[in-house]
């Protein structure tokens, strides 16, 4: 009888040594499949931890107005901006940084001027001494757009303006001009150069329009 009791205690001790709580074994090896992600407005993607069902994680968003996250870890872009998605599992936090951009394919605001190398150009507005043109980059790489030689009311204004347009996004570029532009109708004519970020040539062309 005593021998059986001794063997039972020995078995309990061995099992106690071999047993490792799941919280220690599991959490320490878990990683997010994505640490950062860029999505467009209205698009979604699955955020999850390696080797673990997303539904077992408690998800939250630092800015639900920018990006929401469901109980199953599905992140959806709401408006342009940045947010941090946090996943909690057994007291451990994991985060993924989200950048939400606009969708250039659905953003057609402004007067269409033309397309050069898959970049759509739109006239947005003018003020007393400025003109605003939007460049929508439908390429998968960042590009630098440079405008030269505006002809406003048939008068040439020498000068240029340039800016980086992020891949699959747009940028509104402001042109400051010396002449006052109060007339209800103006003529725009500009030469466009497009470069890659290493300044290698990507494309060029001309745009013109009469704005009323």
C-alpha positions in Angstrom: 0.0 0.0 0.0 2.8 2.4 1.0 4.6 1.5 -2.2 1.5 2.5 -4.3 1.2 5.8 -2.4 4.9 6.6 -3.1 4.5 5.8 -6.8 1.4 8.0 -7.0 3.2 11.0 -5.4 6.2 10.4 -7.7 3.9 10.4 -10.8 2.3 13.7 -9.6 5.7 15.3 -9.2 6.8 14.2 -12.7 3.6 15.5 -14.3 4.0 18.8 -12.4 7.5 19.2 -13.8 6.5 18.4 -17.4 3.4 20.6 -17.4 3.8 24.1 -18.8 0.8 26.4 -18.7 -0.7 27.2 -22.1 -0.3 31.0 -21.4 3.4 30.6 -21.2 3.9 28.3 -24.1 1.5 29.9 -26.4 1.7 33.7 -26.0 5.4 33.9 -26.0 5.6 32.5 -29.5 2.7 34.3 -31.1 3.3 37.1 -33.6 1.1 39.3 -35.7 1.1 38.2 -39.4 1.3 41.9 -40.3 3.0 44.7 -38.4 1.9 47.5 -40.7 -0.6 47.8 -43.5 -1.9 50.4 -46.0 -5.4 50.1 -47.3 -7.8 52.3 -49.3 -11.1 53.6 -48.0 -13.8 50.8 -48.0 -11.3 48.0 -48.3 -10.7 45.3 -45.7 -8.1 42.7 -44.7 -7.8 40.0 -42.0 -5.6 40.8 -39.0 -4.6 37.7 -37.0 -2.0 36.1 -34.8 0.0 33.2 -36.1 -1.4 29.9 -35.0 -4.4 31.3 -33.3 -8.0 31.9 -34.3 -8.7 35.6 -34.7 -12.0 35.2 -32.7 -10.0 34.3 -29.6 -8.3 37.7 -29.6 -9.9 40.8 -28.3 -9.5 43.5 -31.0 -9.7 47.3 -30.7 -8.9 50.4 -32.9 -7.3 53.6 -31.6 -9.3 55.6 -34.2 -12.5 53.8 -35.3 -13.3 56.9 -37.4 -10.3 56.0 -39.6 -10.3 52.2 -39.4 -12.6 49.7 -37.6 -11.9 46.2 -36.6 -14.4 43.4 -36.0 -14.4 40.7 -33.3 -12.9 38.4 -35.9 -10.0 40.8 -36.7 -11.3 42.2 -40.0 -10.0 45.7 -40.4 -11.9 48.1 -42.7 -10.7 51.6 -43.9 -13.2 54.3 -43.2 -11.4 57.6 -44.0 -7.9 58.9 -44.8 -5.6 58.8 -41.8 -3.7 56.5 -39.5 -4.8 54.2 -36.7 -3.4 51.4 -34.5 -5.2 48.1 -34.2 -4.5 46.3 -30.9 -5.0 42.6 -30.3 -5.1 41.3 -26.7 -4.7 37.6 -25.8 -4.2 36.4 -22.2 -2.8 39.8 -21.0 -0.4 40.2 -23.9 -0.9 43.1 -26.4 0.0 43.0 -30.1 -0.3 46.0 -32.4 -0.5 46.7 -36.2 -0.2 50.2 -37.7 -2.8 51.0 -40.3 -2.6 53.8 -42.9 -5.9 54.5 -44.8 -5.6 56.2 -48.2 -8.2 57.4 -50.6 -9.2 55.3 -53.6 -8.2 57.2 -56.7 -10.4 55.1 -58.9 -13.5 56.5 -57.1 -12.3 60.0 -56.6 -13.2 61.9 -59.8 -13.7 65.3 -58.3 -12.6 68.3 -60.3 -12.4 69.1 -64.1 -10.6 66.3 -65.9 -7.6 67.7 -67.8 -6.0 64.5 -69.2 -3.9 61.4 -68.3 -0.2 61.0 -68.7 1.4 57.6 -67.8 -1.6 56.4 -65.8 -1.7 59.7 -63.8 -5.0 61.5 -64.1 -5.0 65.3 -63.8 -7.9 67.4 -62.5 -8.4 71.1 -62.2 -9.8 71.7 -58.7 -10.1 75.4 -58.1 -8.5 78.8 -58.2 -8.1 81.7 -55.8 -6.9 85.2 -56.3 -3.2 84.2 -56.7 -3.3 80.4 -56.8 -4.4 77.5 -58.9 -5.0 73.9 -57.6 -4.5 70.8 -59.7 -5.0 67.2 -58.5 -2.7 64.4 -59.7 -4.1 60.9 -59.2 -1.4 58.3 -59.4 -2.8 54.9 -60.6 0.7 53.4 -60.7 2.1 51.0 -58.0 5.1 53.2 -57.4 5.6 56.7 -55.9 6.2 59.3 -58.6 7.4 62.9 -58.7 5.3 65.2 -60.9 6.6 68.5 -62.2 4.5 71.2 -63.9 6.0 74.0 -66.0 4.9 77.0 -67.9 1.3 78.0 -67.1 -0.4 80.2 -69.7 -3.1 82.1 -67.9 -5.3 84.3 -70.1 -2.7 83.9 -72.9 0.1 85.3 -70.8 3.0 82.9 -70.1 4.1 82.6 -66.5 7.5 81.1 -66.3 8.1 78.8 -63.4 7.3 75.3 -62.1 5.9 73.4 -59.2 6.6 69.8 -58.2 5.6 67.2 -55.6 5.6 63.5 -54.8 2.4 61.6 -55.6 2.2 58.4 -53.6 1.4 55.1 -55.3 -2.3 54.6 -55.8 -3.2 57.9 -54.2 -3.5 61.5 -55.1 -2.1 64.9 -54.2 -3.5 68.4 -54.8 -0.7 70.7 -55.9 -0.9 74.4 -55.4 0.6 76.8 -57.9 1.2 80.4 -56.7 1.2 83.0 -59.5 2.1 86.6 -59.5 -0.7 87.8 -61.6 -4.2 88.4 -60.1 -6.7 86.1 -61.8 -10.1 87.7 -61.3 -11.6 86.9 -64.7 -14.4 84.3 -65.0 -12.5 82.4 -67.7 -8.8 81.4 -67.7 -6.7 79.2 -70.0 -4.3 76.6 -68.6 -1.5 75.1 -70.6 1.3 73.2 -68.8 4.1 70.9 -69.6 4.4 67.9 -67.3 7.4 65.8 -66.4 7.2 62.6 -64.3 10.1 61.0 -62.5 10.6 58.0 -60.3 11.9 58.6 -56.8 15.5 58.1 -58.0 14.9 60.9 -60.5 15.0 58.5 -63.5 12.6 59.5 -66.3 9.1 58.0 -66.3 7.1 60.1 -68.7 6.1 63.6 -70.0 3.3 65.3 -71.8 1.2 68.4 -72.0 -2.2 69.5 -70.6 -4.4 72.3 -71.6 -7.9 73.5 -70.7 -10.2 76.6 -70.6 -11.7 77.1 -67.2 -14.9 79.1 -66.8 
